[in-house]
Amino acid sequence: MGWHVVLHLDAQDILTYAEVIDKIDLPFIIDHMGRVKTPLGLEQQPFKQLLQLMRDNPLAWVKVSGSERISAGVRPFNDAIPFAQTLIETAPDRVLWGTDWPHPNISNDMPNDGELVNLMLDFCPDERLRHQLLVENPIHLYGFAPAEA
């Protein structure tokens, strides 16, 4: 049917459900960078597992959104930048971005969407990669017709 699955996981779930995730036989998106916690660093096991999944499974996609969800909580959430950059470097053809508006389940310190756009420009400064992230990858995953120039 051309469907895909969006998985909302907490970081540890990437490890706990690795065998189940490996059995998914249609495209799936790990949302919010897997909700890893930035204070635990790039070497934390859930993030390493997410990177391995992105390297090994061509059906796996990741959304580099929810910087406020993985951050230590200090605006503009710059501590999420190395995580997003690493995911983009690992699988640039299977990464999506979004603001997560209207930010469900955020009860305090509502993110500013303009700041989140600026943050995306910080973690993806290369214009060609941004085009891939914002245009080409969604066209590929969702089957959109490319816009005519």
N, CA, C and O atoms as a GROMACS GRO file, in nm:
protein
  596
    1MET      N    1   0.082  -0.120   0.000
    1MET     CA    2   0.000   0.000   0.000
    1MET      C    3   0.086   0.126   0.000
    1MET      O    4   0.033   0.237  -0.001
    2GLY      N    5   0.217   0.110   0.001
    2GLY     CA    6   0.304   0.226   0.001
    2GLY      C    7   0.315   0.295   0.135
    2GLY      O    8   0.354   0.412   0.142
    3TRP      N    9   0.282   0.225   0.241
    3TRP     CA   10   0.283   0.284   0.375
    3TRP      C   11   0.423   0.279   0.436
    3TRP      O   12   0.513   0.210   0.387
    4HIS      N   13   0.436   0.353   0.543
    4HIS     CA   14   0.554   0.345   0.627
    4HIS      C   15   0.507   0.356   0.772
    4HIS      O   16   0.391   0.389   0.798
    5VAL      N   17   0.597   0.330   0.864
    5VAL     CA   18   0.566   0.335   1.007
    5VAL      C   19   0.654   0.441   1.071
    5VAL      O   20   0.773   0.452   1.039
    6VAL      N   21   0.597   0.519   1.161
    6VAL     CA   22   0.675   0.614   1.240
    6VAL      C   23   0.684   0.558   1.381
    6VAL      O   24   0.582   0.530   1.444
    7LEU      N   25   0.805   0.542   1.430
    7LEU     CA   26   0.829   0.486   1.563
    7LEU      C   27   0.869   0.597   1.659
    7LEU      O   28   0.969   0.667   1.638
    8HIS      N   29   0.791   0.612   1.762
    8HIS     CA   30   0.823   0.705   1.870
    8HIS      C   31   0.881   0.621   1.983
    8HIS      O   32   0.808   0.551   2.054
    9LEU      N   33   1.010   0.629   1.999
    9LEU     CA   34   1.080   0.546   2.096
    9LEU      C   35   1.154   0.633   2.196
    9LEU      O   36   1.194   0.745   2.164
   10ASP      N   37   1.172   0.582   2.314
   10ASP     CA   38   1.269   0.640   2.405
   10ASP      C   39   1.402   0.573   2.374
   10ASP      O   40   1.404   0.460   2.326
   11ALA      N   41   1.510   0.640   2.401
   11ALA     CA   42   1.643   0.594   2.358
   11ALA      C   43   1.668   0.447   2.393
   11ALA      O   44   1.715   0.371   2.308
   12GLN      N   45   1.637   0.408   2.513
   12GLN     CA   46   1.663   0.270   2.555
   12GLN      C   47   1.583   0.170   2.472
   12GLN      O   48   1.626   0.056   2.454
   13ASP      N   49   1.468   0.212   2.420
   13ASP     CA   50   1.385   0.122   2.338
   13ASP      C   51   1.456   0.079   2.210
   13ASP      O   52   1.426  -0.028   2.156
   14ILE      N   53   1.548   0.161   2.162
   14ILE     CA   54   1.623   0.125   2.042
   14ILE      C   55   1.700  -0.004   2.069
   14ILE      O   56   1.715  -0.088   1.980
   15LEU      N   57   1.749  -0.018   2.190
   15LEU     CA   58   1.821  -0.140   2.229
   15LEU      C   59   1.724  -0.252   2.265
   15LEU      O   60   1.740  -0.366   2.220
   16THR      N   61   1.625  -0.218   2.345
   16THR     CA   62   1.530  -0.319   2.394
   16THR      C   63   1.457  -0.389   2.279
   16THR      O   64   1.436  -0.510   2.284
   17TYR      N   65   1.419  -0.314   2.179
   17TYR     CA   66   1.338  -0.369   2.070
   17TYR      C   67   1.417  -0.387   1.940
   17TYR      O   68   1.358  -0.390   1.832
   18ALA      N   69   1.548  -0.399   1.950
   18ALA     CA   70   1.632  -0.412   1.830
   18ALA      C   71   1.589  -0.529   1.743
   18ALA      O   72   1.584  -0.516   1.620
   19GLU      N   73   1.559  -0.642   1.802
   19GLU     CA   74   1.518  -0.760   1.723
   19GLU      C   75   1.384  -0.736   1.653
   19GLU      O   76   1.366  -0.778   1.539
   20VAL      N   77   1.292  -0.670   1.719
   20VAL     CA   78   1.163  -0.638   1.659
   20VAL      C   79   1.182  -0.539   1.545
   20VAL      O   80   1.125  -0.555   1.437
   21ILE      N   81   1.261  -0.436   1.570
   21ILE     CA   82   1.287  -0.334   1.468
   21ILE      C   83   1.350  -0.398   1.344
   21ILE      O   84   1.316  -0.362   1.232
   22ASP      N   85   1.440  -0.493   1.365
   22ASP     CA   86   1.506  -0.560   1.252
   22ASP      C   87   1.408  -0.639   1.166
   22ASP      O   88   1.438  -0.668   1.050
   23LYS      N   89   1.293  -0.674   1.220
   23LYS     CA   90   1.195  -0.754   1.146
   23LYS      C   91   1.094  -0.669   1.068
   23LYS      O   92   1.014  -0.722   0.992
   24ILE      N   93   1.099  -0.537   1.086
   24ILE     CA   94   1.006  -0.450   1.013
   24ILE      C   95   1.042  -0.455   0.865
   24ILE      O   96   1.156  -0.429   0.828
   25ASP      N   97   0.943  -0.489   0.782
   25ASP     CA   98   0.973  -0.509   0.641
   25ASP      C   99   0.911  -0.402   0.549
   25ASP      O  100   0.877  -0.430   0.434
   26LEU      N  101   0.897  -0.282   0.602
   26LEU     CA  102   0.854  -0.167   0.523
   26LEU      C  103   0.930  -0.046   0.576
   26LEU      O  104   0.984  -0.052   0.686
   27PRO      N  105   0.934   0.062   0.501
   27PRO     CA  106   1.007   0.179   0.550
   27PRO      C  107   0.953   0.224   0.686
   27PRO      O  108   0.832   0.224   0.709
   28PHE      N  109   1.044   0.263   0.774
   28PHE     CA  110   1.005   0.313   0.905
   28PHE      C  111   1.094   0.430   0.943
   28PHE      O  112   1.211   0.438   0.905
   29ILE      N  113   1.035   0.520   1.020
   29ILE     CA  114   1.105   0.641   1.062
   29ILE      C  115   1.121   0.637   1.214
   29ILE      O  116   1.024   0.618   1.287
   30ILE      N  117   1.243   0.654   1.260
   30ILE     CA  118   1.269   0.675   1.402
   30ILE      C  119   1.256   0.825   1.424
   30ILE      O  120   1.335   0.904   1.373
   31ASP      N  121   1.155   0.864   1.501
   31ASP     CA  122   1.128   1.006   1.520
   31ASP      C  123   1.215   1.066   1.630
   31ASP      O  124   1.262   0.995   1.719
   32HIS      N  125   1.235   1.196   1.622
   32HIS     CA  126   1.304   1.275   1.725
   32HIS      C  127   1.444   1.223   1.758
   32HIS      O  128   1.485   1.221   1.873
   33MET      N  129   1.515   1.180   1.654
   33MET     CA  130   1.653   1.132   1.671
   33MET      C  131   1.660   1.020   1.775
   33MET      O  132   1.761   1.003   1.842
   34GLY      N  133   1.552   0.945   1.787
   34GLY     CA  134   1.549   0.834   1.882
   34GLY      C  135   1.539   0.876   2.026
   34GLY      O  136   1.554   0.795   2.117
   35ARG      N  137   1.512   1.004   2.048
   35ARG     CA  138   1.502   1.060   2.183
   35ARG      C  139   1.622   1.026   2.271
   35ARG      O  140   1.609   1.003   2.391
   36VAL      N  141   1.739   1.022   2.209
   36VAL     CA  142   1.860   1.005   2.288
   36VAL      C  143   1.878   1.130   2.373
   36VAL      O  144   1.821   1.234   2.343
   37LYS      N  145   1.956   1.120   2.477
   37LYS     CA  146   1.977   1.232   2.567
   37LYS      C  147   2.115   1.292   2.543
   37LYS      O  148   2.216   1.225   2.560
   38THR      N  149   2.118   1.419   2.503
   38THR     CA  150   2.245   1.482   2.469
   38THR      C  151   2.348   1.478   2.583
   38THR      O  152   2.466   1.463   2.554
   39PRO      N  153   2.308   1.491   2.710
   39PRO     CA  154   2.411   1.488   2.814
   39PRO      C  155   2.489   1.356   2.820
   39PRO      O  156   2.598   1.351   2.876
   40LEU      N  157   2.432   1.250   2.762
   40LEU     CA  158   2.501   1.120   2.764
   40LEU      C  159   2.600   1.104   2.650
   40LEU      O  160   2.673   1.005   2.645
   41GLY      N  161   2.606   1.200   2.559
   41GLY     CA  162   2.707   1.204   2.455
   41GLY      C  163   2.682   1.113   2.336
   41GLY      O  164   2.592   1.029   2.336
   42LEU      N  165   2.765   1.134   2.234
   42LEU     CA  166   2.753   1.060   2.109
   42LEU      C  167   2.789   0.912   2.124
   42LEU      O  168   2.750   0.830   2.040
   43GLU      N  169   2.862   0.878   2.228
   43GLU     CA  170   2.906   0.739   2.246
   43GLU      C  171   2.807   0.655   2.327
   43GLU      O  172   2.834   0.538   2.353
   44GLN      N  173   2.694   0.713   2.368
   44GLN     CA  174   2.595   0.634   2.441
   44GLN      C  175   2.545   0.520   2.355
   44GLN      O  176   2.531   0.534   2.233
   45GLN      N  177   2.518   0.408   2.416
   45GLN     CA  178   2.481   0.287   2.342
   45GLN      C  179   2.355   0.304   2.257
   45GLN      O  180   2.355   0.257   2.143
   46PRO      N  181   2.247   0.367   2.305
   46PRO     CA  182   2.131   0.383   2.216
   46PRO      C  183   2.162   0.461   2.089
   46PRO      O  184   2.111   0.427   1.982
   47PHE      N  185   2.245   0.564   2.098
   47PHE     CA  186   2.279   0.641   1.978
   47PHE      C  187   2.366   0.558   1.885
   47PHE      O  188   2.347   0.562   1.763
   48LYS      N  189   2.461   0.484   1.941
   48LYS     CA  190   2.544   0.397   1.858
   48LYS      C  191   2.458   0.293   1.787
   48LYS      O  192   2.483   0.261   1.671
   49GLN      N  193   2.357   0.240   1.856
   49GLN     CA  194   2.266   0.143   1.795
   49GLN      C  195   2.184   0.208   1.683
   49GLN      O  196   2.161   0.147   1.579
   50LEU      N  197   2.141   0.332   1.705
   50LEU     CA  198   2.066   0.404   1.602
   50LEU      C  199   2.154   0.426   1.479
   50LEU      O  200   2.107   0.409   1.366
   51LEU      N  201   2.279   0.464   1.499
   51LEU     CA  202   2.370   0.483   1.386
   51LEU      C  203   2.392   0.352   1.311
   51LEU      O  204   2.394   0.350   1.188
   52GLN      N  205   2.407   0.243   1.384
   52GLN     CA  206   2.426   0.113   1.321
   52GLN      C  207   2.302   0.076   1.239
   52GLN      O  208   2.314   0.024   1.128
   53LEU      N  209   2.186   0.102   1.295
   53LEU     CA  210   2.061   0.075   1.224
   53LEU      C  211   2.056   0.155   1.094
   53LEU      O  212   2.016   0.102   0.990
   54MET      N  213   2.096   0.280   1.100
   54MET     CA  214   2.094   0.365   0.980
   54MET      C  215   2.198   0.318   0.877
   54MET      O  216   2.176   0.332   0.756
   55ARG      N  217   2.308   0.263   0.922
   55ARG     CA  218   2.409   0.211   0.829
   55ARG      C  219   2.363   0.081   0.762
   55ARG      O  220   2.385   0.061   0.643
   56ASP      N  221   2.299  -0.006   0.840
   56ASP     CA  222   2.273  -0.143   0.796
   56ASP      C  223   2.137  -0.168   0.734
   56ASP      O  224   2.122  -0.261   0.655
   57ASN      N  225   2.038  -0.087   0.767
   57ASN     CA  226   1.902  -0.118   0.725
   57ASN      C  227   1.851  -0.012   0.626
   57ASN      O  228   1.824   0.101   0.667
   58PRO      N  229   1.839  -0.046   0.500
   58PRO     CA  230   1.795   0.053   0.401
   58PRO      C  231   1.649   0.095   0.416
   58PRO      O  232   1.605   0.188   0.349
   59LEU      N  233   1.573   0.028   0.503
   59LEU     CA  234   1.434   0.067   0.528
   59LEU      C  235   1.425   0.168   0.643
   59LEU      O  236   1.319   0.228   0.664
   60ALA      N  237   1.534   0.188   0.715
   60ALA     CA  238   1.534   0.278   0.831
   60ALA      C  239   1.556   0.422   0.787
   60ALA      O  240   1.646   0.453   0.709
   61TRP      N  241   1.472   0.509   0.840
   61TRP     CA  242   1.483   0.653   0.822
   61TRP      C  243   1.489   0.714   0.962
   61TRP      O  244   1.451   0.650   1.060
   62VAL      N  245   1.536   0.837   0.971
   62VAL     CA  246   1.536   0.907   1.099
   62VAL      C  247   1.493   1.051   1.074
   62VAL      O  248   1.527   1.112   0.973
   63LYS      N  249   1.418   1.103   1.169
   63LYS     CA  250   1.377   1.244   1.162
   63LYS      C  251   1.463   1.321   1.261
   63LYS      O  252   1.461   1.294   1.381
   64VAL      N  253   1.537   1.418   1.210
   64VAL     CA  254   1.620   1.502   1.296
   64VAL      C  255   1.537   1.622   1.341
   64VAL      O  256   1.565   1.738   1.309
   65SER      N  257   1.434   1.589   1.416
   65SER     CA  258   1.345   1.688   1.477
   65SER      C  259   1.348   1.664   1.626
   65SER      O  260   1.412   1.570   1.675
   66GLY      N  261   1.276   1.748   1.699
   66GLY     CA  262   1.266   1.727   1.843
   66GLY      C  263   1.394   1.759   1.917
   66GLY      O  264   1.424   1.698   2.020
   67SER      N  265   1.470   1.855   1.867
   67SER     CA  266   1.594   1.893   1.936
   67SER      C  267   1.566   1.929   2.082
   67SER      O  268   1.647   1.901   2.170
   68GLU      N  269   1.450   1.992   2.106
   68GLU     CA  270   1.415   2.029   2.243
   68GLU      C  271   1.386   1.906   2.329
   68GLU      O  272   1.393   1.913   2.451
   69ARG      N  273   1.354   1.794   2.266
   69ARG     CA  274   1.324   1.671   2.340
   69ARG      C  275   1.450   1.596   2.382
   69ARG      O  276   1.449   1.525   2.483
   70ILE      N  277   1.558   1.611   2.306
   70ILE     CA  278   1.680   1.540   2.340
   70ILE      C  279   1.780   1.628   2.414
   70ILE      O  280   1.874   1.579   2.476
   71SER      N  281   1.760   1.759   2.406
   71SER     CA  282   1.853   1.856   2.464
   71SER      C  283   1.852   1.852   2.617
   71SER      O  284   1.757   1.804   2.679
   72ALA      N  285   1.959   1.904   2.674
   72ALA     CA  286   1.963   1.925   2.818
   72ALA      C  287   1.865   2.034   2.858
   72ALA      O  288   1.841   2.056   2.977
   73GLY      N  289   1.807   2.102   2.759
   73GLY     CA  290   1.698   2.194   2.786
   73GLY      C  291   1.730   2.340   2.778
   73GLY      O  292   1.648   2.422   2.820
   74VAL      N  293   1.844   2.377   2.727
   74VAL     CA  294   1.882   2.516   2.720
   74VAL      C  295   1.869   2.565   2.577
   74VAL      O  296   1.938   2.514   2.487
   75ARG      N  297   1.780   2.664   2.554
   75ARG     CA  298   1.764   2.720   2.421
   75ARG      C  299   1.894   2.781   2.374
   75ARG      O  300   1.968   2.838   2.455
   76PRO      N  301   1.924   2.772   2.248
   76PRO     CA  302   1.844   2.720   2.138
   76PRO      C  303   1.869   2.572   2.110
   76PRO      O  304   1.855   2.529   1.995
   77PHE      N  305   1.905   2.493   2.210
   77PHE     CA  306   1.921   2.347   2.198
   77PHE      C  307   2.039   2.309   2.111
   77PHE      O  308   2.035   2.210   2.038
   78ASN      N  309   2.145   2.388   2.120
   78ASN     CA  310   2.266   2.363   2.040
   78ASN      C  311   2.331   2.229   2.072
   78ASN      O  312   2.406   2.176   1.990
   79ASP      N  313   2.304   2.174   2.190
   79ASP     CA  314   2.365   2.046   2.224
   79ASP      C  315   2.310   1.932   2.137
   79ASP      O  316   2.366   1.823   2.138
   80ALA      N  317   2.202   1.957   2.062
   80ALA     CA  318   2.149   1.856   1.970
   80ALA      C  319   2.223   1.857   1.836
   80ALA      O  320   2.211   1.762   1.758
   81ILE      N  321   2.299   1.962   1.808
   81ILE     CA  322   2.365   1.976   1.677
   81ILE      C  323   2.454   1.857   1.642
   81ILE      O  324   2.439   1.803   1.533
   82PRO      N  325   2.546   1.813   1.730
   82PRO     CA  326   2.632   1.702   1.688
   82PRO      C  327   2.556   1.572   1.661
   82PRO      O  328   2.599   1.490   1.580
   83PHE      N  329   2.445   1.552   1.728
   83PHE     CA  330   2.363   1.432   1.706
   83PHE      C  331   2.299   1.437   1.568
   83PHE      O  332   2.304   1.340   1.492
   84ALA      N  333   2.239   1.551   1.535
   84ALA     CA  334   2.177   1.567   1.403
   84ALA      C  335   2.283   1.557   1.293
   84ALA      O  336   2.261   1.491   1.192
   85GLN      N  337   2.397   1.623   1.312
   85GLN     CA  338   2.502   1.619   1.212
   85GLN      C  339   2.551   1.476   1.188
   85GLN      O  340   2.572   1.436   1.073
   86THR      N  341   2.567   1.400   1.294
   86THR     CA  342   2.616   1.262   1.282
   86THR      C  343   2.514   1.176   1.209
   86THR      O  344   2.552   1.094   1.125
   87LEU      N  345   2.387   1.194   1.238
   87LEU     CA  346   2.284   1.118   1.167
   87LEU      C  347   2.280   1.154   1.019
   87LEU      O  348   2.268   1.066   0.934
   88ILE      N  349   2.291   1.282   0.988
   88ILE     CA  350   2.291   1.326   0.848
   88ILE      C  351   2.413   1.271   0.775
   88ILE      O  352   2.401   1.226   0.661
   89GLU      N  353   2.528   1.273   0.839
   89GLU     CA  354   2.649   1.218   0.777
   89GLU      C  355   2.638   1.068   0.755
   89GLU      O  356   2.690   1.016   0.656
   90THR      N  357   2.570   0.999   0.844
   90THR     CA  358   2.561   0.853   0.838
   90THR      C  359   2.469   0.806   0.726
   90THR      O  360   2.500   0.709   0.658
   91ALA      N  361   2.357   0.873   0.707
   91ALA     CA  362   2.259   0.829   0.606
   91ALA      C  363   2.190   0.950   0.544
   91ALA      O  364   2.070   0.969   0.565
   92PRO      N  365   2.262   1.032   0.469
   92PRO     CA  366   2.202   1.156   0.418
   92PRO      C  367   2.081   1.134   0.328
   92PRO      O  368   2.000   1.226   0.309
   93ASP      N  369   2.068   1.016   0.272
   93ASP     CA  370   1.955   0.988   0.183
   93ASP      C  371   1.833   0.934   0.256
   93ASP      O  372   1.731   0.905   0.193
   94ARG      N  373   1.841   0.921   0.390
   94ARG     CA  374   1.727   0.870   0.467
   94ARG      C  375   1.704   0.951   0.594
   94ARG      O  376   1.671   0.896   0.699
   95VAL      N  377   1.722   1.080   0.582
   95VAL     CA  378   1.700   1.171   0.695
   95VAL      C  379   1.595   1.273   0.654
   95VAL      O  380   1.598   1.326   0.543
   96LEU      N  381   1.503   1.301   0.746
   96LEU     CA  382   1.399   1.401   0.727
   96LEU      C  383   1.412   1.506   0.837
   96LEU      O  384   1.477   1.481   0.938
   97TRP      N  385   1.350   1.621   0.817
   97TRP     CA  386   1.350   1.724   0.919
   97TRP      C  387   1.209   1.782   0.929
   97TRP      O  388   1.135   1.787   0.831
   98GLY      N  389   1.175   1.826   1.048
   98GLY     CA  390   1.050   1.898   1.072
   98GLY      C  391   1.060   1.970   1.205
   98GLY      O  392   1.147   1.940   1.287
   99THR      N  393   0.971   2.065   1.227
   99THR     CA  394   0.975   2.140   1.353
   99THR      C  395   0.904   2.067   1.466
   99THR      O  396   0.928   2.097   1.583
  100ASP      N  397   0.819   1.972   1.433
  100ASP     CA  398   0.734   1.900   1.529
  100ASP      C  399   0.618   1.989   1.577
  100ASP      O  400   0.556   1.960   1.680
  101TRP      N  401   0.590   2.096   1.504
  101TRP     CA  402   0.476   2.181   1.538
  101TRP      C  403   0.350   2.097   1.532
  101TRP      O  404   0.336   2.020   1.437
  102PRO      N  405   0.258   2.105   1.622
  102PRO     CA  406   0.240   2.203   1.730
  102PRO      C  407   0.302   2.160   1.862
  102PRO      O  408   0.257   2.205   1.968
  103HIS      N  409   0.402   2.077   1.859
  103HIS     CA  410   0.479   2.037   1.977
  103HIS      C  411   0.392   1.968   2.082
  103HIS      O  412   0.380   2.016   2.195
  104PRO      N  413   0.332   1.854   2.046
  104PRO     CA  414   0.249   1.783   2.143
  104PRO      C  415   0.331   1.734   2.261
  104PRO      O  416   0.450   1.703   2.249
  105ASN      N  417   0.268   1.729   2.373
  105ASN     CA  418   0.328   1.679   2.497
  105ASN      C  419   0.440   1.766   2.553
  105ASN      O  420   0.519   1.719   2.635
  106ILE      N  421   0.447   1.889   2.510
  106ILE     CA  422   0.542   1.985   2.568
  106ILE      C  423   0.460   2.074   2.660
  106ILE      O  424   0.373   2.148   2.615
  107SER      N  425   0.489   2.066   2.788
  107SER     CA  426   0.407   2.142   2.883
  107SER      C  427   0.477   2.268   2.934
  107SER      O  428   0.412   2.360   2.984
  108ASN      N  429   0.608   2.273   2.921
  108ASN     CA  430   0.678   2.393   2.965
  108ASN      C  431   0.781   2.432   2.859
  108ASN      O  432   0.828   2.348   2.783
  109ASP      N  433   0.814   2.559   2.855
  109ASP     CA  434   0.913   2.611   2.762
  109ASP      C  435   0.886   2.568   2.618
  109ASP      O  436   0.967   2.500   2.556
  110MET      N  437   0.770   2.609   2.567
  110MET     CA  438   0.730   2.577   2.431
  110MET      C  439   0.837   2.625   2.332
  110MET      O  440   0.877   2.741   2.338
  111PRO      N  441   0.884   2.538   2.243
  111PRO     CA  442   0.987   2.577   2.147
  111PRO      C  443   0.939   2.686   2.052
  111PRO      O  444   0.820   2.696   2.022
  112ASN      N  445   1.032   2.767   2.008
  112ASN     CA  446   1.006   2.870   1.908
  112ASN      C  447   1.043   2.810   1.773
  112ASN      O  448   1.158   2.773   1.750
  113ASP      N  449   0.946   2.800   1.683
  113ASP     CA  450   0.971   2.734   1.555
  113ASP      C  451   1.075   2.807   1.471
  113ASP      O  452   1.149   2.743   1.397
  114GLY      N  453   1.082   2.938   1.480
  114GLY     CA  454   1.186   3.012   1.410
  114GLY      C  455   1.325   2.972   1.458
  114GLY      O  456   1.418   2.957   1.379
  115GLU      N  457   1.339   2.955   1.590
  115GLU     CA  458   1.467   2.910   1.645
  115GLU      C  459   1.500   2.769   1.597
  115GLU      O  460   1.616   2.737   1.572
  116LEU      N  461   1.397   2.684   1.584
  116LEU     CA  462   1.421   2.547   1.536
  116LEU      C  463   1.465   2.546   1.390
  116LEU      O  464   1.548   2.463   1.352
  117VAL      N  465   1.410   2.636   1.309
  117VAL     CA  466   1.456   2.648   1.170
  117VAL      C  467   1.602   2.692   1.169
  117VAL      O  468   1.683   2.637   1.095
  118ASN      N  469   1.635   2.792   1.251
  118ASN     CA  470   1.774   2.838   1.259
  118ASN      C  471   1.867   2.725   1.305
  118ASN      O  472   1.979   2.712   1.256
  119LEU      N  473   1.820   2.645   1.399
  119LEU     CA  474   1.899   2.533   1.448
  119LEU      C  475   1.926   2.434   1.336
  119LEU      O  476   2.037   2.382   1.323
  120MET      N  477   1.824   2.407   1.253
  120MET     CA  478   1.843   2.317   1.139
  120MET      C  479   1.951   2.372   1.046
  120MET      O  480   2.032   2.296   0.993
  121LEU      N  481   1.952   2.503   1.025
  121LEU     CA  482   2.055   2.563   0.941
  121LEU      C  483   2.194   2.546   1.003
  121LEU      O  484   2.293   2.537   0.932
  122ASP      N  485   2.199   2.543   1.136
  122ASP     CA  486   2.327   2.521   1.205
  122ASP      C  487   2.374   2.377   1.193
  122ASP      O  488   2.494   2.353   1.174
  123PHE      N  489   2.283   2.280   1.202
  123PHE     CA  490   2.331   2.141   1.194
  123PHE      C  491   2.337   2.089   1.052
  123PHE      O  492   2.388   1.980   1.028
  124CYS      N  493   2.286   2.166   0.959
  124CYS     CA  494   2.296   2.127   0.817
  124CYS      C  495   2.329   2.252   0.734
  124CYS      O  496   2.245   2.300   0.658
  125PRO      N  497   2.451   2.305   0.750
  125PRO     CA  498   2.486   2.429   0.681
  125PRO      C  499   2.506   2.414   0.530
  125PRO      O  500   2.499   2.513   0.458
  126ASP      N  501   2.530   2.295   0.482
  126ASP     CA  502   2.553   2.272   0.340
  126ASP      C  503   2.421   2.279   0.264
  126ASP      O  504   2.328   2.202   0.291
  127GLU      N  505   2.412   2.372   0.169
  127GLU     CA  506   2.287   2.394   0.096
  127GLU      C  507   2.242   2.270   0.020
  127GLU      O  508   2.123   2.240   0.015
  128ARG      N  509   2.334   2.198  -0.038
  128ARG     CA  510   2.299   2.076  -0.112
  128ARG      C  511   2.240   1.970  -0.020
  128ARG      O  512   2.141   1.906  -0.054
  129LEU      N  513   2.300   1.952   0.097
  129LEU     CA  514   2.246   1.856   0.193
  129LEU      C  515   2.110   1.900   0.246
  129LEU      O  516   2.021   1.817   0.267
  130ARG      N  517   2.093   2.031   0.267
  130ARG     CA  518   1.963   2.081   0.312
  130ARG      C  519   1.855   2.052   0.210
  130ARG      O  520   1.744   2.013   0.246
  131HIS      N  521   1.887   2.069   0.082
  131HIS     CA  522   1.791   2.040  -0.023
  131HIS      C  523   1.753   1.892  -0.019
  131HIS      O  524   1.637   1.856  -0.037
  132GLN      N  525   1.851   1.808   0.003
  132GLN     CA  526   1.823   1.665   0.012
  132GLN      C  527   1.732   1.636   0.131
  132GLN      O  528   1.634   1.563   0.119
  133LEU      N  529   1.765   1.693   0.245
  133LEU     CA  530   1.690   1.672   0.369
  133LEU      C  531   1.547   1.723   0.359
  133LEU      O  532   1.453   1.657   0.404
  134LEU      N  533   1.530   1.841   0.299
  134LEU     CA  534   1.400   1.907   0.298
  134LEU      C  535   1.315   1.878   0.175
  134LEU      O  536   1.193   1.894   0.179
  135VAL      N  537   1.377   1.837   0.065
  135VAL     CA  538   1.304   1.820  -0.060
  135VAL      C  539   1.317   1.678  -0.115
  135VAL      O  540   1.218   1.606  -0.128
  136GLU      N  541   1.439   1.638  -0.146
  136GLU     CA  542   1.459   1.510  -0.214
  136GLU      C  543   1.417   1.390  -0.130
  136GLU      O  544   1.350   1.300  -0.180
  137ASN      N  545   1.457   1.388  -0.004
  137ASN     CA  546   1.423   1.273   0.080
  137ASN      C  547   1.273   1.259   0.101
  137ASN      O  548   1.221   1.147   0.090
  138PRO      N  549   1.199   1.366   0.131
  138PRO     CA  550   1.053   1.351   0.140
  138PRO      C  551   0.990   1.306   0.008
  138PRO      O  552   0.896   1.226   0.009
  139ILE      N  553   1.040   1.356  -0.104
  139ILE     CA  554   0.988   1.312  -0.233
  139ILE      C  555   1.005   1.161  -0.247
  139ILE      O  556   0.914   1.091  -0.289
  140HIS      N  557   1.123   1.113  -0.210
  140HIS     CA  558   1.152   0.971  -0.221
  140HIS      C  559   1.065   0.887  -0.127
  140HIS      O  560   1.003   0.789  -0.170
  141LEU      N  561   1.061   0.924   0.000
  141LEU     CA  562   0.986   0.844   0.099
  141LEU      C  563   0.836   0.849   0.074
  141LEU      O  564   0.769   0.745   0.075
  142TYR      N  565   0.782   0.967   0.052
  142TYR     CA  566   0.637   0.983   0.042
  142TYR      C  567   0.584   0.968  -0.099
  142TYR      O  568   0.462   0.966  -0.119
  143GLY      N  569   0.673   0.959  -0.198
  143GLY     CA  570   0.628   0.942  -0.334
  143GLY      C  571   0.568   1.068  -0.395
  143GLY      O  572   0.487   1.060  -0.487
  144PHE      N  573   0.609   1.185  -0.344
  144PHE     CA  574   0.562   1.311  -0.400
  144PHE      C  575   0.617   1.327  -0.541
  144PHE      O  576   0.726   1.279  -0.573
  145ALA      N  577   0.542   1.394  -0.623
  145ALA     CA  578   0.593   1.432  -0.755
  145ALA      C  579   0.686   1.551  -0.736
  145ALA      O  580   0.649   1.648  -0.669
  146PRO      N  581   0.806   1.545  -0.794
  146PRO     CA  582   0.895   1.660  -0.779
  146PRO      C  583   0.834   1.784  -0.845
  146PRO      O  584   0.767   1.775  -0.947
  147ALA      N  585   0.859   1.898  -0.785
  147ALA     CA  586   0.811   2.025  -0.841
  147ALA      C  587   0.886   2.054  -0.969
  147ALA      O  588   1.006   2.026  -0.981
  148GLU      N  589   0.816   2.108  -1.064
  148GLU     CA  590   0.880   2.145  -1.190
  148GLU      C  591   0.948   2.279  -1.172
  148GLU      O  592   0.896   2.370  -1.108
  149ALA      N  593   1.065   2.289  -1.231
  149ALA     CA  594   1.144   2.413  -1.216
  149ALA      C  595   1.093   2.520  -1.309
  149ALA      O  596   1.146   2.630  -1.311
   0.00000   0.00000   0.00000
